[in-house]
Amino acid sequence: MKMKVGFIGLGIMGKPMSKNLLKAGYELVVLDTSKNGSELATAGAKTASTAKALAEQVDVIITMLPNSPQVNEVVLGPNGVIEGAKSGTIVIDMSSIAPLTSQEIARKLAEKGIEMLDAPVSGGEPKAIEGTLSVMVGGKKEVFEQCYDVLKAMAASVIRTGDIGAGNVTKLANQIVVAINIAAMSEAFVLASKVGVQPELVYQAIRGGLAGSTVLDAKAPLVMDRNFDPGFRINLHIKDLSNVLETSHEVGVPLPLTAAVMEMMQALKVDGMGDCDHSSLIRYYEKMAKVEVNR
């Protein structure tokens, strides 16, 4: 018998993820705080007015929220998950938050017999819609195995990387690699454009070699088309890199390249581009070099 699932956080990512759970046949209860709640209700979900009320009805609660404070509030705050969930309930936080916050929330839930996985995702809105996200999971092996099918309904890849907090450490590692890849791509294309070599030809020439990457294939065409509509916003990547740097400072790991890209993104935010796609990083280099990258 399939678990009954609750979902909190019906934004750009959460709404399509919830729809994929419904498509997979899961009985779903969503926290109805926006028009997206009504949309999910039309698609077959039940609704609840508080996190506590939602938790009282389900076996698994998934949260997909902006950052640590929102997860803390929804899970541990007044009328929160912790007040409604029974012993044996599982909380799966699929938000991208600080690993140490995940561990602290898990400790408080464990006092009431509630299990937790941290399971942030990579892939952005397109893969959330397709149900082909990559999910990085931290938590007990037996709890992970219980929830594997639920997670697989939203994802192409679901991998446990360790105990609680490990999922978010893995996501932070992912966000480092993505940010620095976009910066490297930007430097390369701006250089090519400035000296008169077509970026499209550079892209085609290098994508099959060692410089090729999923990031390059996803972002290069958008940059050359000047399409900076948000798949993943600069503001969200700033949030993730803030968690990266906070964690790295706490454990004593200097990250000079990550810090440099963080400051570039902060400059773009000041220029009013915070809600643009993180591929807008190329505009930082374009502004300095006084050139625009086109096909």
N, C-alpha and C positions, 0 to 999 in steps of 0.2 A: 504493500500500500504506500502510495506517494505521500511524502511529508506535506503538511499544510504550511504555506510560506507567507510571511508578512514582508512588505517592502516599504521602506521609508526613504524618501528622496527621489522624487519623480522628475528630475531635471533632464538636461540634454542626454545624459547617459542612462539615468534610472528609468525613464519612461520606456525606451526601447528594450531595455533588459527585462523589465516587468512584462512587456508584451511577449517576449520570447518564453518566459516562464508559463504564461497562459497557453501559448502555442504548444508547449511541451506537455500540457495536460495537468499542470499543478493548480490546486485550489489556492487562490491568491487573495490576500487582504492588503489593501494599500492605505497609507495615511493620507487622508483627503484634505490637503491644504491648498490646493490650486485647481485650475481648470484641468490639469493633467489627471487629477484624481477622478474627475467626472468622465474623462476619456477612457481611463482604464476600467471604470465601472461599466461603461457601455460595452467594453470588450469582454466583460465577464468577471471582473474582480469585485470583491466586496470592499467596503470602505470602513474605516474607523476614524474617529475624531481626535484621538490621542494615541501616543505611543503605548501608553499603559493598556488602553482598550485593545489595541492591535495585538500586543504581546499575549494577552489573555486568550486569544483565539487560535494561536498557531504553534507549530513545532520549531520553526526556524524563522528568525527575523533577520532580514538583510537591510543594511543601511548603506546609502550611497549619497554622501553629504560633502559639503565643500571643504571642511578642514576639522582639526581636532576639537575646537570649542563646540561646534555643532554636534559632533558625535557624542561628546561628553554630555551635552544638554539633553539630547534625545534618549540616550541610554541610561544615564545616571541622574538626570534632573527630575524636577517635580512632574508627576504624571508620565514618567519615563518608562522605558522598557523594563528596567529592574523592578519596578513596582507591580508589573503585570505578569511577568514571565514566571513560570513554575520551574522547579528544580528539573534539570534534564533538558530544558529548552536550550537552543543553540543560537547565539548571535554571530552573524557573519558580517563584519564591517568591510565593505568593498570600497570605501573611501580611501583616498591617499592621505595619510596623516603621519605624524611623527611616531616612530616605532616605540619609543618609551611611553607615549600616551596609550598606545594599544596595550602594552603590558600592564599599565596601571588600571585601565578599564577592565581588563581580563581578571585582574586580582580581585577587584570589587565584585564583579559578577560571580566569581568562583565562591565567594563567601555565602552566596545564596544558591549554590549548586547549578549555576548557569554556565554553560560552556561558551567559548568564543574562538573564532578564527579571524585573523586579519587577512583579507584577500583582495588587495588592490588590483586594478586592471590596467592593461595597455591596449591601445588600438583606436581610441577615440570614438566619436559618434558613428562613423561609417561601420566600424566593426561591431559596435553595440547593436546597431540596426540589423546587421547580418547575423548576429549571434556567433561571431568568430573572434571574440576577445581573447587575449592572453591573460590568465589569472595566476597570480603569484600568492601562495597561501602559507601562512604561519599558524601553527597550532598543533594540538595532539594528533597523532597519526590516526587513531581510531575515530576521532571526531571528523577529521578530513575525509576519511573513507565513508562515513555516514552521509556526508554532504556532497560527495563527488558528483553524483548525478544531477543534483540541483544546480551546481556550478557549471556543469557541462552543458546544461540547457541554454546557457548564455555565452558559451565560449568554445573556441577550437582547441585551446591548450589550457590545462589546469594542472599546475605543478606545485607540490608542497616543497618549500625550501628550508623548513626547520620549524622550531617552536614559535610560540606567539611573538609577534614582532618581526619575524623573519620575512613575512610577506611584504611588509612596508620597507624593510631594508632593501629587499630585491627591487621594489618599485623605485626607491631612491636611486639605486644603481642604474636602473633603466633610464630614469630622467636625466642623470648625468650624461650617459652615452648619447641620448637623443639630442640634448642641448648642444653638446660639443660637436656632434655630427652636423647639426644645422649651421653652427658657426663656421665650421671648416668648409662646408659647401658654399656658404656665403662668401668667404674669403676667395675661394677658387673662382667662382663665377664673376665676382666683381673685378678680380684681376684680369680674367679673360676678356670681359667686356671693355675694360679700360684700354687694353692694347689692341682691340679690334677683332678678336677671335669670337665667333658666335658661341654663346653658352650652350645652345642646343647641340652643336657638334661636339663640344667638350663633353657634355653629358653622355651622348651616345658612345663616345670613344672610351670613356672611363668606367661606365656602369658595369661592364662585364669583367673588369679586372679587380684588383685588390681594393680599390677605392669604392667599389660598388657596395650599396647597402640598401636595406629596406627604407631607411630614412631618405636617402638620395632619391630612390624611385618614387616615394610618396610626395616629397616636397619640391623637387626640381621642376616638374611640370607646372605646379601651381605658381611657383615664383616666376617662371618665364611667361606665364599667362597673366601675371599680376593679379592673381586670385588669392586674396588674403582673408577670405571669409573664414570664420573660426571653425576648425576641426578640433583644435586644442588651443585655447586662448593664452596669450602672453601672460595675463594675470594669473592663470592657473599654473603655468610653468614657474612663475615667480614664487607662488605659494609652495610648490614642490621643492624648488631650490632653497627656499628659506628653511624647510624641514631638513633638507640635505645638509646645509651648512650648520644648522643648530645641532643636529646629531653628530656631525663630524667634529665640531668643537668640543662636544661633551665627551667624546671617546678619544680625542687627541689624534685626529687624522687631517692634516692640511690638504685642502683641495683647491689649488691656485687656479686651475683652468675653469672649474665650476664657478668660483667666485668672480672671475672675469666675465663669464657669460651672464651671470646674475646681474652685474652692473650694466651690461649692454641692454638687457631686458628692462631694467629700471629706467634707463634713458628713454627707451621706446615708450614706456608707460607715461613718462613725463610729457612726451610728444603726443600723447592722446591715442596711442595704439594698443592700450592694454587689452582691449576686447578683440583685437585682430589675431589671426593665427600665429603660432610661434615661428612659422617660416618668415614672418615679418622681420625677423632678426637681420635679414639681408639688407633691410632699409638702413640699419645702423651703419653698415659698411658703405652703402651707396651714398649716404649723406657725406661721409668723410671723403670718399673718392670722387664725388660729384659725377656719378655715372648711374644709369639705370639699367638693370638686367632685363632684357627681353629676348624673345626667340629671334 
